[in-house]
Amino acid sequence: MALTGRAALLAALGSLPVGIWDPSWTGLLAVNGPLAAACACDFALAAPVRRLRLTRSGDTSARLGDTADITLTVTNPSNRPLRAHLRDAWPPSSWQPGTETSASRHRVTVPAGERRRVTTRLRPTRRGDRQADRVTIRSCGPLGLFARQGTHRVPWTVRVLPPFTSRKHLPSKLSRLRELDGRTSVLARGEGTEFDSLREYVPGDDTRSIDWRATARQTAVAVRTWRPERDRHILLVLDTGRTSAGRVGDAPRLDASMDAALLLAALASRAGDRVDLLAYDRHVRALVQGRTAGDVLPSLVNAMATLEPELVETDARGLTAKALRSAPRRSLIVLLTALDAAPIEEGLLPVLPQLTQRHTVLVASVADPHISRMAEAHGNTDAVYEAAAAAQAQAERHRTADRLRRHGVTVVDAIPDELAPALADAYLELKAAGRL
């Protein structure tokens, strides 16, 4: 609350320090009597702050990079009009750098017994939950000489969701999926295909696809056509351990992995497959299971919003055990993790046979584009050393990927901008080959 009473009044007039009163200055106060009376009247006419009623409404979620509008309703139940400066405080990551002052401060005038609304526009720079801080209001008198100040807590939470930038690739991948569905499979019955329709036999068709009952009912020979099976199970496993915290460009590896997982989930759900999510390091950080095709993508986005890398080594045995419990029947397990040699060779490879024995396994990893640029550097001694170090790092990743492939694992290794479409292509190739 702002200064009140005689000491505050004289301090505003510049006559004496705050908290001091000396009778010898009575004459000065008498000279300034009209001004003192005006100040006291101004203070008395300022609307009280503590009696104000504040409520919120507006957006509860927004994608990273988009805006969220939060409306604050200020109700003035007093018999004095409110003329105020208002600051709606949020965490610093709720705005772009340098815009917080202009976005969070408002001037508001509320007549006695009425209410007014002000809107604060957030543009968050990080994923996760952003919670409103205090609302500070400075209520001024009609002359602007004195003000009352106070704060209110008006809770509100905005969940900042992953941006899902790879959704721009979804139309082209869906087009490939439709081509795959409409193409006659040459696989034999029972090898991962399901019946689609009947058509007339043409030379070159597999005779095992002839439907003799349908042929007997018509004059032409009829053959069955097949399409990739639907209702397959896909388990997306996000490694949220230490290696996911490494920054590639402007974001952690985990963010690129989540973007790739969202594109694959959107594509697979359109294909009729069931998609689940497991985020794990040493504990389960997120688990999404049993969602319908229309609900799976919003559920995944909401679960991923609050995920952050944990600076611990991922427990590969615990991850494998949890994945096996989450996928009791044959599934495609997509593990989004780093291709660093030590975590793979010491953690994943010893337990990998438990996964590949029952499931199809795909490992997707985010590559650092800076390493590729280093490998192409030349011109001076430092550049040559950088190129040699980059070549060694690339060779180590290739060896690690080859070891995984020898265990029957499909490996996708791509830079952040290319990981999502490359993972979607790998899924479509597995589906076309009847391996799902």
Wavefront OBJ file of the C-alpha trace (Angstrom):
o trace
v 0.000 0.000 0.000
v 1.296 3.528 -0.776
v 2.280 5.944 2.012
v -0.673 7.381 3.913
v -1.272 9.923 6.680
v 0.511 13.150 7.669
v 4.076 11.871 7.198
v 3.319 10.645 3.681
v 1.652 13.919 2.802
v 4.577 16.043 3.917
v 7.060 13.685 2.280
v 5.208 14.200 -1.024
v 5.413 17.951 -0.529
v 9.156 17.679 0.031
v 8.940 19.330 3.435
v 10.430 16.618 5.673
v 11.764 13.066 5.535
v 9.327 10.198 5.793
v 8.450 9.266 9.362
v 9.696 12.590 10.938
v 7.484 15.286 12.417
v 8.775 18.541 13.827
v 6.309 21.186 15.185
v 8.669 23.954 13.990
v 7.546 23.200 10.406
v 3.903 24.027 11.157
v 4.254 27.391 9.435
v 5.476 25.733 6.238
v 2.482 23.424 6.327
v 0.178 26.432 6.793
v 1.695 28.109 3.743
v 1.142 24.956 1.728
v -2.287 24.413 3.213
v -4.261 24.477 -0.049
v -1.819 22.062 -1.709
v -1.898 19.774 1.331
v -5.674 19.805 1.297
v -5.656 18.978 -2.419
v -3.299 16.055 -1.810
v -5.363 14.736 1.065
v -8.520 15.029 -1.036
v -6.816 13.303 -3.971
v -5.760 10.430 -1.749
v -9.240 10.122 -0.277
v -10.857 10.027 -3.714
v -8.579 7.268 -5.063
v -10.518 4.014 -5.314
v -9.463 1.368 -2.756
v -7.354 -1.424 -4.246
v -8.027 -4.249 -1.835
v -11.787 -4.194 -2.449
v -11.390 -4.769 -6.187
v -12.516 -8.143 -7.525
v -10.427 -9.720 -10.305
v -11.170 -12.783 -12.418
v -9.485 -14.345 -15.451
v -10.618 -15.988 -18.658
v -9.095 -16.801 -22.012
v -6.687 -19.314 -23.501
v -5.475 -22.243 -21.428
v -3.044 -23.609 -24.016
v -0.996 -22.439 -26.981
v 1.603 -23.922 -29.271
v 5.155 -22.752 -28.790
v 5.618 -19.685 -30.979
v 1.907 -18.798 -31.028
v 0.131 -16.250 -28.838
v -2.249 -16.747 -25.919
v -4.713 -14.029 -24.889
v -5.607 -13.833 -21.194
v -8.474 -11.530 -20.213
v -8.478 -9.950 -16.756
v -11.851 -8.619 -15.558
v -11.581 -5.845 -12.961
v -14.741 -5.166 -10.939
v -14.905 -1.966 -8.856
v -17.518 -2.385 -6.075
v -16.669 0.925 -4.382
v -18.468 4.254 -4.850
v -15.330 5.885 -6.255
v -14.122 5.555 -9.871
v -10.909 3.606 -10.417
v -8.131 5.252 -12.389
v -5.261 2.809 -12.307
v -2.042 1.505 -13.749
v -2.116 -2.302 -13.789
v 0.725 -4.799 -14.163
v -0.200 -8.414 -14.986
v 2.965 -10.339 -14.071
v 3.934 -13.685 -15.680
v 7.227 -15.630 -15.803
v 9.869 -14.078 -18.105
v 9.601 -16.932 -20.631
v 5.985 -15.894 -21.300
v 7.133 -13.184 -23.716
v 9.729 -12.583 -26.365
v 12.786 -10.830 -24.871
v 12.264 -7.098 -24.504
v 8.457 -7.134 -24.877
v 7.423 -7.881 -21.284
v 7.023 -4.236 -20.204
v 4.695 -3.221 -23.016
v 2.701 -6.465 -22.941
v 2.068 -6.710 -19.206
v 1.229 -3.106 -18.289
v -2.184 -1.535 -18.832
v -4.078 1.640 -17.976
v -7.631 0.990 -16.838
v -10.544 3.187 -15.793
v -13.496 1.531 -14.067
v -16.503 3.659 -12.982
v -17.970 2.996 -9.562
v -19.965 -0.228 -9.435
v -18.884 -1.336 -12.923
v -16.261 -3.634 -14.445
v -13.811 -3.496 -17.290
v -11.629 -6.020 -19.108
v -7.974 -5.843 -20.104
v -6.204 -8.441 -22.239
v -2.633 -9.595 -21.780
v -1.131 -11.277 -24.850
v 1.507 -13.903 -24.105
v 4.002 -15.289 -26.623
v 5.856 -18.033 -24.709
v 9.418 -18.991 -25.601
v 9.510 -22.371 -23.795
v 7.298 -25.425 -23.506
v 5.546 -26.299 -20.269
v 3.089 -24.680 -17.861
v 3.188 -20.912 -17.386
v 1.435 -19.737 -14.233
v 0.250 -16.207 -13.595
v 2.062 -14.231 -10.901
v 0.662 -11.223 -9.008
v -1.528 -8.472 -10.432
v -0.276 -5.133 -9.102
v -2.661 -2.165 -9.238
v -1.820 1.471 -8.534
v -5.046 3.451 -8.018
v -4.574 7.181 -8.608
v -6.637 10.100 -7.381
v -8.304 12.466 -9.854
v -5.398 14.947 -9.585
v -2.692 12.282 -9.867
v -0.945 13.535 -6.710
v -1.393 10.406 -4.585
v -1.979 6.725 -5.289
v -2.971 3.605 -3.435
v -1.162 0.419 -4.423
v -1.834 -3.243 -3.755
v -1.558 -6.705 -5.254
v -3.986 -9.519 -6.001
v -3.340 -13.154 -6.778
v -5.497 -14.329 -9.666
v -4.429 -17.895 -10.565
v -4.299 -19.003 -14.200
v -2.197 -21.539 -16.087
v -1.331 -21.630 -19.773
v 0.139 -24.887 -21.080
v 2.652 -24.275 -23.860
v 2.506 -27.217 -26.286
v 5.159 -28.502 -28.694
v 5.026 -26.538 -31.965
v 4.696 -29.656 -34.206
v 6.502 -27.954 -37.077
v 6.735 -31.229 -39.012
v 2.968 -31.264 -39.634
v 3.756 -29.567 -42.964
v 4.990 -32.995 -44.148
v 1.752 -34.768 -43.234
v -0.139 -34.238 -46.548
v 2.669 -35.777 -48.622
v 3.014 -38.740 -46.256
v -0.746 -39.325 -46.283
v -0.621 -39.323 -50.078
v 2.000 -42.078 -49.964
v -0.131 -43.953 -47.471
v -3.136 -43.831 -49.817
v -0.972 -45.137 -52.645
v 0.163 -47.943 -50.384
v -3.402 -48.807 -49.405
v -4.570 -48.811 -53.013
v -1.743 -50.932 -54.341
v -2.189 -54.713 -54.681
v 0.152 -56.520 -52.335
v 2.028 -59.495 -53.711
v 2.511 -60.988 -50.273
v 0.864 -64.319 -49.537
v -2.081 -64.662 -47.176
v -1.284 -64.447 -43.506
v 1.887 -62.377 -43.935
v 0.749 -59.135 -42.461
v -1.985 -58.212 -44.986
v -5.755 -58.027 -44.821
v -8.434 -58.471 -47.475
v -9.406 -55.334 -49.375
v -11.537 -56.164 -52.456
v -12.047 -58.403 -55.482
v -11.044 -57.606 -59.045
v -10.722 -59.399 -62.361
v -7.673 -61.604 -62.877
v -4.918 -60.294 -65.195
v -1.910 -62.288 -66.411
v 0.899 -62.158 -63.861
v -1.316 -62.185 -60.762
v -0.418 -64.684 -58.064
v -2.693 -67.689 -58.580
v -2.894 -68.158 -54.817
v -4.956 -64.946 -54.729
v -7.730 -66.376 -56.902
v -11.051 -66.497 -55.086
v -12.697 -69.637 -56.533
v -16.058 -69.085 -54.871
v -16.348 -65.593 -56.310
v -15.158 -66.912 -59.677
v -17.933 -69.552 -59.673
v -20.539 -66.821 -59.223
v -19.389 -64.820 -62.238
v -18.000 -65.348 -65.711
v -14.511 -63.927 -65.052
v -11.773 -65.158 -62.749
v -11.721 -63.048 -59.557
v -8.667 -62.432 -57.408
v -8.422 -60.988 -53.936
v -6.496 -57.766 -53.346
v -4.817 -57.057 -50.045
v -3.799 -54.013 -48.127
v -1.458 -53.535 -45.184
v -3.090 -54.573 -41.953
v -4.689 -51.930 -39.821
v -5.013 -51.792 -36.070
v -1.319 -52.524 -35.623
v 0.220 -51.350 -32.361
v 2.963 -48.715 -32.337
v 4.762 -47.782 -29.131
v 6.699 -44.508 -29.248
v 9.469 -44.525 -26.620
v 11.074 -41.167 -25.809
v 14.422 -41.374 -24.034
v 14.359 -38.384 -21.653
v 17.747 -39.119 -20.080
v 21.023 -37.236 -20.180
v 21.666 -37.569 -23.902
v 18.328 -35.944 -24.767
v 19.484 -32.694 -23.138
v 22.220 -32.076 -25.708
v 21.382 -29.018 -27.772
v 21.291 -29.334 -31.543
v 20.853 -25.872 -33.002
v 18.556 -23.830 -30.774
v 16.732 -26.673 -29.032
v 17.460 -29.879 -27.082
v 17.490 -33.197 -28.914
v 14.338 -34.098 -27.027
v 12.341 -31.415 -28.869
v 13.341 -32.764 -32.300
v 12.481 -36.294 -31.150
v 9.049 -35.170 -29.974
v 8.368 -33.447 -33.287
v 9.252 -36.635 -35.201
v 7.097 -38.720 -32.848
v 4.097 -36.437 -33.428
v 4.331 -36.728 -37.216
v 4.573 -40.509 -36.988
v 1.621 -40.628 -34.576
v -0.520 -38.479 -36.883
v 0.344 -40.670 -39.876
v -0.120 -43.992 -38.085
v -3.459 -42.990 -36.578
v -4.711 -42.085 -40.072
v -3.547 -45.523 -41.216
v -5.760 -47.137 -38.578
v -2.911 -48.145 -36.267
v -3.036 -47.755 -32.501
v -0.374 -45.443 -31.077
v 0.894 -45.285 -27.474
v 3.622 -43.168 -25.885
v 6.188 -43.929 -23.192
v 8.675 -41.315 -21.951
v 11.326 -42.813 -19.697
v 14.796 -42.302 -18.187
v 14.929 -43.906 -14.756
v 11.247 -43.394 -14.128
v 8.164 -43.067 -16.292
v 7.811 -39.390 -17.207
v 4.742 -39.775 -19.430
v 2.501 -42.646 -20.480
v -0.342 -42.389 -22.993
v -2.269 -45.567 -23.800
v -5.573 -46.651 -25.284
v -6.518 -43.426 -27.056
v -8.816 -43.394 -30.056
v -7.567 -42.195 -33.440
v -9.191 -38.798 -32.992
v -7.855 -38.303 -29.484
v -4.342 -39.697 -29.759
v -2.609 -36.591 -31.174
v -4.050 -34.098 -28.623
v -3.185 -36.538 -25.826
v 0.407 -36.905 -27.023
v 0.882 -33.160 -27.451
v -0.494 -32.498 -23.972
v 1.712 -35.186 -22.391
v 4.847 -33.929 -24.160
v 4.294 -30.287 -23.190
v 5.801 -30.622 -19.719
v 8.582 -33.084 -20.575
v 12.118 -31.904 -19.872
v 15.423 -33.779 -20.221
v 16.652 -35.324 -16.980
v 20.403 -35.175 -16.326
v 20.649 -38.862 -15.433
v 21.795 -41.911 -17.357
v 18.841 -43.779 -18.819
v 18.166 -47.174 -17.250
v 18.011 -49.361 -20.381
v 16.819 -52.431 -18.459
v 14.008 -50.521 -16.827
v 13.051 -48.948 -20.157
v 12.959 -52.369 -21.837
v 10.875 -53.909 -19.071
v 8.368 -51.058 -19.161
v 8.174 -51.181 -22.971
v 7.469 -54.923 -22.883
v 4.688 -54.397 -20.357
v 3.232 -51.593 -22.488
v 3.325 -53.736 -25.654
v 2.080 -57.217 -24.707
v 1.482 -58.267 -28.329
v 3.600 -57.897 -31.429
v 4.205 -54.202 -32.064
v 6.435 -51.668 -33.717
v 8.583 -50.119 -30.990
v 10.058 -46.776 -32.048
v 12.879 -45.751 -29.709
v 13.903 -42.119 -30.051
v 17.322 -41.894 -28.446
v 20.900 -40.827 -29.137
v 23.336 -42.924 -31.186
v 26.181 -42.273 -28.778
v 28.385 -45.346 -28.613
v 28.652 -45.758 -24.822
v 24.919 -45.587 -23.939
v 24.020 -47.890 -26.845
v 26.751 -50.484 -26.341
v 26.634 -50.578 -22.549
v 22.931 -49.933 -22.042
v 20.739 -50.886 -24.995
v 22.583 -53.684 -26.824
v 22.653 -56.147 -23.894
v 18.845 -55.972 -23.530
v 17.960 -55.471 -27.192
v 17.247 -59.185 -27.894
v 14.345 -59.012 -25.438
v 12.705 -56.446 -27.711
v 13.608 -57.845 -31.137
v 12.507 -61.367 -30.186
v 8.874 -60.294 -30.037
v 8.675 -56.880 -31.723
v 9.858 -54.911 -34.713
v 12.264 -52.259 -33.410
v 13.113 -48.928 -35.013
v 15.700 -46.570 -33.512
v 15.549 -42.888 -34.509
v 18.283 -40.448 -33.556
v 18.924 -36.729 -34.000
v 22.193 -35.982 -35.795
v 24.060 -32.712 -35.275
v 24.309 -30.706 -38.537
v 27.303 -28.865 -37.090
v 29.294 -32.099 -37.285
v 28.612 -32.345 -41.021
v 29.741 -28.754 -41.524
v 32.903 -29.427 -39.529
v 33.665 -32.473 -41.694
v 33.655 -30.277 -44.797
v 35.891 -27.581 -43.312
v 39.298 -26.857 -44.844
v 41.692 -23.997 -45.434
v 43.790 -23.827 -42.263
v 45.196 -26.031 -39.527
v 42.260 -25.561 -37.142
v 39.784 -26.466 -39.876
v 41.700 -29.636 -40.721
v 41.677 -30.738 -37.073
v 37.951 -29.990 -36.850
v 37.293 -32.010 -39.998
v 39.277 -34.964 -38.591
v 37.350 -34.842 -35.306
v 34.031 -34.665 -37.166
v 34.965 -37.606 -39.400
v 35.847 -39.664 -36.342
v 32.505 -38.817 -34.689
v 30.602 -39.724 -37.844
v 32.454 -43.022 -38.206
v 31.602 -43.890 -34.596
v 27.893 -43.190 -35.208
v 27.967 -45.353 -38.337
v 29.555 -48.236 -36.408
v 26.927 -47.950 -33.686
v 24.123 -47.910 -36.263
v 25.601 -50.964 -38.013
v 25.685 -52.881 -34.744
v 21.998 -52.140 -34.234
v 21.155 -53.216 -37.786
v 22.916 -56.543 -37.232
v 20.367 -57.154 -34.471
v 17.519 -56.596 -36.945
v 16.855 -52.996 -35.920
v 15.859 -50.346 -38.454
v 17.923 -47.193 -37.848
v 17.000 -43.629 -38.833
v 19.737 -41.052 -38.262
v 18.992 -37.537 -39.529
v 19.395 -33.873 -38.650
v 16.483 -32.201 -36.816
v 14.738 -30.781 -39.899
v 14.883 -34.144 -41.691
v 14.285 -36.588 -38.835
v 10.462 -36.415 -38.829
v 9.939 -37.103 -42.578
v 12.691 -39.749 -42.557
v 11.002 -41.558 -39.652
v 7.635 -41.398 -41.425
v 9.219 -42.856 -44.576
v 10.747 -45.705 -42.570
v 7.319 -46.495 -41.113
v 5.733 -46.555 -44.571
v 8.483 -48.830 -45.894
v 7.963 -51.272 -43.031
v 4.237 -51.202 -43.704
v 4.714 -51.785 -47.430
v 7.021 -54.732 -46.699
v 4.410 -56.325 -44.439
v 6.669 -56.158 -41.361
v 4.021 -54.560 -39.145
l 1 2 3 4 5 6 7 8 9 10 11 12 13 14 15 16 17 18 19 20 21 22 23 24 25 26 27 28 29 30 31 32 33 34 35 36 37 38 39 40 41 42 43 44 45 46 47 48 49 50 51 52 53 54 55 56 57 58 59 60 61 62 63 64 65 66 67 68 69 70 71 72 73 74 75 76 77 78 79 80 81 82 83 84 85 86 87 88 89 90 91 92 93 94 95 96 97 98 99 100 101 102 103 104 105 106 107 108 109 110 111 112 113 114 115 116 117 118 119 120 121 122 123 124 125 126 127 128 129 130 131 132 133 134 135 136 137 138 139 140 141 142 143 144 145 146 147 148 149 150 151 152 153 154 155 156 157 158 159 160 161 162 163 164 165 166 167 168 169 170 171 172 173 174 175 176 177 178 179 180 181 182 183 184 185 186 187 188 189 190 191 192 193 194 195 196 197 198 199 200 201 202 203 204 205 206 207 208 209 210 211 212 213 214 215 216 217 218 219 220 221 222 223 224 225 226 227 228 229 230 231 232 233 234 235 236 237 238 239 240 241 242 243 244 245 246 247 248 249 250 251 252 253 254 255 256 257 258 259 260 261 262 263 264 265 266 267 268 269 270 271 272 273 274 275 276 277 278 279 280 281 282 283 284 285 286 287 288 289 290 291 292 293 294 295 296 297 298 299 300 301 302 303 304 305 306 307 308 309 310 311 312 313 314 315 316 317 318 319 320 321 322 323 324 325 326 327 328 329 330 331 332 333 334 335 336 337 338 339 340 341 342 343 344 345 346 347 348 349 350 351 352 353 354 355 356 357 358 359 360 361 362 363 364 365 366 367 368 369 370 371 372 373 374 375 376 377 378 379 380 381 382 383 384 385 386 387 388 389 390 391 392 393 394 395 396 397 398 399 400 401 402 403 404 405 406 407 408 409 410 411 412 413 414 415 416 417 418 419 420 421 422 423 424 425 426 427 428 429 430 431 432 433 434 435 436
